[in-house]
């Protein structure tokens, strides 16, 4: 968080206020996408692990 705040403070002189607002919004969206993507990946990996665990027992029965 401190790094982001410092980065934003350094970029204040570039562009108009509306350009700065758009840039900030884009960065926030990027961070949100990154978090959602990571959560989805972890959920998918867990689901695949559980499926493999379920299927593992059936192979030995046959």
N, CA, C and O atoms as CSV, one atom per row, in Angstrom:
chain,resi,resn,atom,element,x,y,z
A,1,UNK,N,N,0.810,-1.182,0.000
A,1,UNK,CA,C,0.000,0.000,0.000
A,1,UNK,C,C,0.866,1.264,0.000
A,1,UNK,O,O,0.555,2.234,-0.691
A,2,UNK,N,N,1.932,1.247,0.763
A,2,UNK,CA,C,2.780,2.424,0.816
A,2,UNK,C,C,3.464,2.660,-0.527
A,2,UNK,O,O,3.649,3.802,-0.948
A,3,UNK,N,N,3.830,1.585,-1.184
A,3,UNK,CA,C,4.467,1.722,-2.494
A,3,UNK,C,C,3.506,2.354,-3.489
A,3,UNK,O,O,3.886,3.214,-4.284
A,4,UNK,N,N,2.243,1.908,-3.428
A,4,UNK,CA,C,1.246,2.458,-4.343
A,4,UNK,C,C,1.029,3.936,-4.068
A,4,UNK,O,O,0.917,4.733,-4.999
A,5,UNK,N,N,0.970,4.308,-2.794
A,5,UNK,CA,C,0.765,5.705,-2.432
A,5,UNK,C,C,1.947,6.552,-2.905
A,5,UNK,O,O,1.761,7.649,-3.432
A,6,UNK,N,N,3.144,6.044,-2.717
A,6,UNK,CA,C,4.334,6.774,-3.153
A,6,UNK,C,C,4.343,6.925,-4.666
A,6,UNK,O,O,4.679,7.988,-5.189
A,7,UNK,N,N,3.977,5.865,-5.364
A,7,UNK,CA,C,3.932,5.897,-6.822
A,7,UNK,C,C,2.918,6.924,-7.304
A,7,UNK,O,O,3.178,7.667,-8.250
A,8,UNK,N,N,1.758,6.964,-6.648
A,8,UNK,CA,C,0.728,7.921,-7.035
A,8,UNK,C,C,1.180,9.352,-6.766
A,8,UNK,O,O,0.870,10.253,-7.546
A,9,UNK,N,N,1.898,9.569,-5.687
A,9,UNK,CA,C,2.377,10.914,-5.363
A,9,UNK,C,C,3.391,11.388,-6.397
A,9,UNK,O,O,3.433,12.577,-6.713
A,10,UNK,N,N,4.195,10.499,-6.920
A,10,UNK,CA,C,5.198,10.870,-7.906
A,10,UNK,C,C,4.569,11.187,-9.251
A,10,UNK,O,O,5.134,11.961,-10.023
A,11,UNK,N,N,3.415,10.608,-9.550
A,11,UNK,CA,C,2.779,10.787,-10.846
A,11,UNK,C,C,1.813,11.971,-10.895
A,11,UNK,O,O,1.160,12.180,-11.918
A,12,UNK,N,N,1.707,12.744,-9.824
A,12,UNK,CA,C,0.695,13.798,-9.774
A,12,UNK,C,C,0.945,14.912,-10.776
A,12,UNK,O,O,-0.010,15.585,-11.166
A,13,UNK,N,N,2.151,15.138,-11.205
A,13,UNK,CA,C,2.434,16.244,-12.105
A,13,UNK,C,C,2.144,15.943,-13.565
A,13,UNK,O,O,2.238,16.850,-14.393
A,14,UNK,N,N,1.802,14.735,-13.914
A,14,UNK,CA,C,1.639,14.342,-15.307
A,14,UNK,C,C,0.168,14.377,-15.689
A,14,UNK,O,O,-0.654,13.751,-15.021
A,15,UNK,N,N,-0.176,15.091,-16.741
A,15,UNK,CA,C,-1.533,15.086,-17.287
A,15,UNK,C,C,-2.508,15.940,-16.509
A,15,UNK,O,O,-2.166,16.562,-15.504
A,16,UNK,N,N,-3.724,15.951,-17.000
A,16,UNK,CA,C,-4.783,16.705,-16.343
A,16,UNK,C,C,-5.377,15.868,-15.217
A,16,UNK,O,O,-5.068,14.686,-15.071
A,17,UNK,N,N,-6.231,16.500,-14.430
A,17,UNK,CA,C,-6.855,15.776,-13.319
A,17,UNK,C,C,-7.696,14.610,-13.826
A,17,UNK,O,O,-7.721,13.543,-13.214
A,18,UNK,N,N,-8.379,14.816,-14.937
A,18,UNK,CA,C,-9.206,13.731,-15.470
A,18,UNK,C,C,-8.331,12.581,-15.964
A,18,UNK,O,O,-8.692,11.414,-15.807
A,19,UNK,N,N,-7.183,12.903,-16.560
A,19,UNK,CA,C,-6.274,11.851,-17.008
A,19,UNK,C,C,-5.723,11.077,-15.810
A,19,UNK,O,O,-5.595,9.853,-15.846
A,20,UNK,N,N,-5.403,11.816,-14.757
A,20,UNK,CA,C,-4.904,11.165,-13.550
A,20,UNK,C,C,-5.971,10.261,-12.945
A,20,UNK,O,O,-5.670,9.161,-12.481
A,21,UNK,N,N,-7.224,10.726,-12.952
A,21,UNK,CA,C,-8.318,9.930,-12.402
A,21,UNK,C,C,-8.514,8.653,-13.215
A,21,UNK,O,O,-8.730,7.580,-12.652
A,22,UNK,N,N,-8.437,8.772,-14.544
A,22,UNK,CA,C,-8.579,7.592,-15.398
A,22,UNK,C,C,-7.449,6.597,-15.141
A,22,UNK,O,O,-7.675,5.389,-15.063
A,23,UNK,N,N,-6.245,7.115,-15.012
A,23,UNK,CA,C,-5.086,6.259,-14.757
A,23,UNK,C,C,-5.244,5.527,-13.423
A,23,UNK,O,O,-4.967,4.332,-13.322
A,24,UNK,N,N,-5.690,6.255,-12.411
A,24,UNK,CA,C,-5.888,5.649,-11.099
A,24,UNK,C,C,-6.964,4.567,-11.166
A,24,UNK,O,O,-6.811,3.495,-10.580
A,25,UNK,N,N,-8.045,4.850,-11.876
A,25,UNK,CA,C,-9.119,3.874,-12.016
A,25,UNK,C,C,-8.626,2.625,-12.748
A,25,UNK,O,O,-8.982,1.506,-12.378
A,26,UNK,N,N,-7.816,2.814,-13.776
A,26,UNK,CA,C,-7.273,1.674,-14.514
A,26,UNK,C,C,-6.391,0.816,-13.613
A,26,UNK,O,O,-6.455,-0.412,-13.664
A,27,UNK,N,N,-5.577,1.455,-12.798
A,27,UNK,CA,C,-4.698,0.714,-11.893
A,27,UNK,C,C,-5.513,-0.068,-10.865
A,27,UNK,O,O,-5.187,-1.211,-10.545
A,28,UNK,N,N,-6.572,0.554,-10.353
A,28,UNK,CA,C,-7.413,-0.139,-9.381
A,28,UNK,C,C,-8.099,-1.338,-10.020
A,28,UNK,O,O,-8.171,-2.410,-9.420
A,29,UNK,N,N,-8.601,-1.159,-11.234
A,29,UNK,CA,C,-9.241,-2.266,-11.949
A,29,UNK,C,C,-8.253,-3.398,-12.196
A,29,UNK,O,O,-8.598,-4.576,-12.094
A,30,UNK,N,N,-7.024,-3.024,-12.520
A,30,UNK,CA,C,-5.979,-4.020,-12.769
A,30,UNK,C,C,-5.719,-4.848,-11.503
A,30,UNK,O,O,-5.592,-6.071,-11.567
A,31,UNK,N,N,-5.642,-4.173,-10.365
A,31,UNK,CA,C,-5.412,-4.876,-9.109
A,31,UNK,C,C,-6.582,-5.804,-8.777
A,31,UNK,O,O,-6.379,-6.931,-8.325
A,32,UNK,N,N,-7.811,-5.321,-9.005
A,32,UNK,CA,C,-8.993,-6.140,-8.732
A,32,UNK,C,C,-9.028,-7.373,-9.635
A,32,UNK,O,O,-9.359,-8.470,-9.185
A,33,UNK,N,N,-8.685,-7.186,-10.909
A,33,UNK,CA,C,-8.641,-8.321,-11.840
A,33,UNK,C,C,-7.605,-9.339,-11.387
A,33,UNK,O,O,-7.834,-10.547,-11.449
A,34,UNK,N,N,-6.478,-8.840,-10.936
A,34,UNK,CA,C,-5.401,-9.720,-10.495
A,34,UNK,C,C,-5.850,-10.566,-9.302
A,34,UNK,O,O,-5.572,-11.763,-9.241
A,35,UNK,N,N,-6.545,-9.936,-8.360
A,35,UNK,CA,C,-7.028,-10.658,-7.182
A,35,UNK,C,C,-8.076,-11.689,-7.580
A,35,UNK,O,O,-8.021,-12.836,-7.138
A,36,UNK,N,N,-9.036,-11.279,-8.420
A,36,UNK,CA,C,-10.082,-12.215,-8.855
A,36,UNK,C,C,-9.480,-13.384,-9.622
A,36,UNK,O,O,-9.903,-14.527,-9.451
A,37,UNK,N,N,-8.500,-13.101,-10.460
A,37,UNK,CA,C,-7.858,-14.146,-11.250
A,37,UNK,C,C,-7.147,-15.145,-10.339
A,37,UNK,O,O,-7.231,-16.355,-10.552
A,38,UNK,N,N,-6.458,-14.643,-9.340
A,38,UNK,CA,C,-5.745,-15.510,-8.410
A,38,UNK,C,C,-6.735,-16.385,-7.633
A,38,UNK,O,O,-6.503,-17.579,-7.444
A,39,UNK,N,N,-7.843,-15.777,-7.184
A,39,UNK,CA,C,-8.845,-16.541,-6.443
A,39,UNK,C,C,-9.464,-17.630,-7.319
A,39,UNK,O,O,-9.680,-18.751,-6.860
A,40,UNK,N,N,-9.746,-17.301,-8.570
A,40,UNK,CA,C,-10.335,-18.273,-9.488
A,40,UNK,C,C,-9.361,-19.421,-9.738
A,40,UNK,O,O,-9.758,-20.586,-9.766
A,41,UNK,N,N,-8.095,-19.086,-9.917
A,41,UNK,CA,C,-7.080,-20.111,-10.161
A,41,UNK,C,C,-6.972,-21.061,-8.970
A,41,UNK,O,O,-6.889,-22.277,-9.144
A,42,UNK,N,N,-6.972,-20.502,-7.764
A,42,UNK,CA,C,-6.887,-21.340,-6.572
A,42,UNK,C,C,-8.116,-22.234,-6.440
A,42,UNK,O,O,-7.999,-23.404,-6.076
A,43,UNK,N,N,-9.297,-21.685,-6.734
A,43,UNK,CA,C,-10.529,-22.474,-6.655
A,43,UNK,C,C,-10.512,-23.601,-7.682
A,43,UNK,O,O,-10.913,-24.725,-7.382
A,44,UNK,N,N,-10.048,-23.301,-8.887
A,44,UNK,CA,C,-9.963,-24.327,-9.930
A,44,UNK,C,C,-8.984,-25.435,-9.545
A,44,UNK,O,O,-9.253,-26.617,-9.756
A,45,UNK,N,N,-7.847,-25.035,-8.978
A,45,UNK,CA,C,-6.864,-26.034,-8.558
A,45,UNK,C,C,-7.422,-26.919,-7.447
A,45,UNK,O,O,-7.203,-28.130,-7.446
A,46,UNK,N,N,-8.136,-26.323,-6.512
A,46,UNK,CA,C,-8.735,-27.097,-5.429
A,46,UNK,C,C,-9.786,-28.056,-5.977
A,46,UNK,O,O,-9.851,-29.211,-5.556
A,47,UNK,N,N,-10.602,-27.589,-6.905
A,47,UNK,CA,C,-11.636,-28.436,-7.506
A,47,UNK,C,C,-11.002,-29.622,-8.232
A,47,UNK,O,O,-11.468,-30.754,-8.106
A,48,UNK,N,N,-9.946,-29.358,-8.988
A,48,UNK,CA,C,-9.268,-30.441,-9.708
A,48,UNK,C,C,-8.640,-31.433,-8.728
A,48,UNK,O,O,-8.680,-32.642,-8.960
A,49,UNK,N,N,-8.067,-30.937,-7.651
A,49,UNK,CA,C,-7.481,-31.816,-6.639
A,49,UNK,C,C,-8.546,-32.725,-6.040
A,49,UNK,O,O,-8.333,-33.927,-5.879
A,50,UNK,N,N,-9.710,-32.131,-5.710
A,50,UNK,CA,C,-10.788,-32.925,-5.129
A,50,UNK,C,C,-11.306,-33.965,-6.116
A,50,UNK,O,O,-11.611,-35.092,-5.725
A,51,UNK,N,N,-11.407,-33.599,-7.379
A,51,UNK,CA,C,-11.841,-34.565,-8.389
A,51,UNK,C,C,-10.852,-35.719,-8.507
A,51,UNK,O,O,-11.253,-36.877,-8.630
A,52,UNK,N,N,-9.575,-35.404,-8.471
A,52,UNK,CA,C,-8.558,-36.449,-8.555
A,52,UNK,C,C,-8.619,-37.363,-7.342
A,52,UNK,O,O,-8.431,-38.573,-7.462
A,53,UNK,N,N,-8.884,-36.782,-6.167
A,53,UNK,CA,C,-8.990,-37.593,-4.961
A,53,UNK,C,C,-10.176,-38.546,-5.049
A,53,UNK,O,O,-10.081,-39.703,-4.639
A,54,UNK,N,N,-11.294,-38.056,-5.586
A,54,UNK,CA,C,-12.480,-38.904,-5.721
A,54,UNK,C,C,-12.228,-40.027,-6.719
A,54,UNK,O,O,-12.601,-41.174,-6.471
A,55,UNK,N,N,-11.606,-39.709,-7.828
A,55,UNK,CA,C,-11.370,-40.697,-8.880
A,55,UNK,C,C,-10.308,-41.713,-8.490
A,55,UNK,O,O,-10.307,-42.832,-9.004
A,56,UNK,N,N,-9.430,-41.354,-7.616
A,56,UNK,CA,C,-8.329,-42.233,-7.227
A,56,UNK,C,C,-8.845,-43.530,-6.617
A,56,UNK,O,O,-8.316,-44.596,-6.931
A,57,UNK,N,N,-9.848,-43.478,-5.768
A,57,UNK,CA,C,-10.369,-44.668,-5.112
A,57,UNK,C,C,-11.065,-45.610,-6.062
A,57,UNK,O,O,-11.019,-46.823,-5.859
A,58,UNK,N,N,-11.702,-45.100,-7.083
A,58,UNK,CA,C,-12.455,-45.941,-8.003
A,58,UNK,C,C,-11.545,-46.809,-8.866
A,58,UNK,O,O,-11.940,-47.903,-9.269
A,59,UNK,N,N,-10.374,-46.356,-9.146
A,59,UNK,CA,C,-9.461,-47.126,-9.991
A,59,UNK,C,C,-9.084,-48.440,-9.321
A,59,UNK,O,O,-8.939,-49.458,-9.999
A,60,UNK,N,N,-8.926,-48.433,-8.018
A,60,UNK,CA,C,-8.486,-49.628,-7.315
A,60,UNK,C,C,-9.616,-50.647,-7.173
A,60,UNK,O,O,-9.364,-51.843,-7.027
A,61,UNK,N,N,-10.841,-50.176,-7.215
A,61,UNK,CA,C,-11.983,-51.079,-7.088
A,61,UNK,C,C,-12.122,-51.920,-8.343
A,61,UNK,O,O,-12.462,-53.100,-8.267
A,62,UNK,N,N,-11.864,-51.328,-9.488
A,62,UNK,CA,C,-11.987,-52.055,-10.746
A,62,UNK,C,C,-10.878,-53.064,-10.821
A,62,UNK,O,O,-10.779,-53.800,-11.803
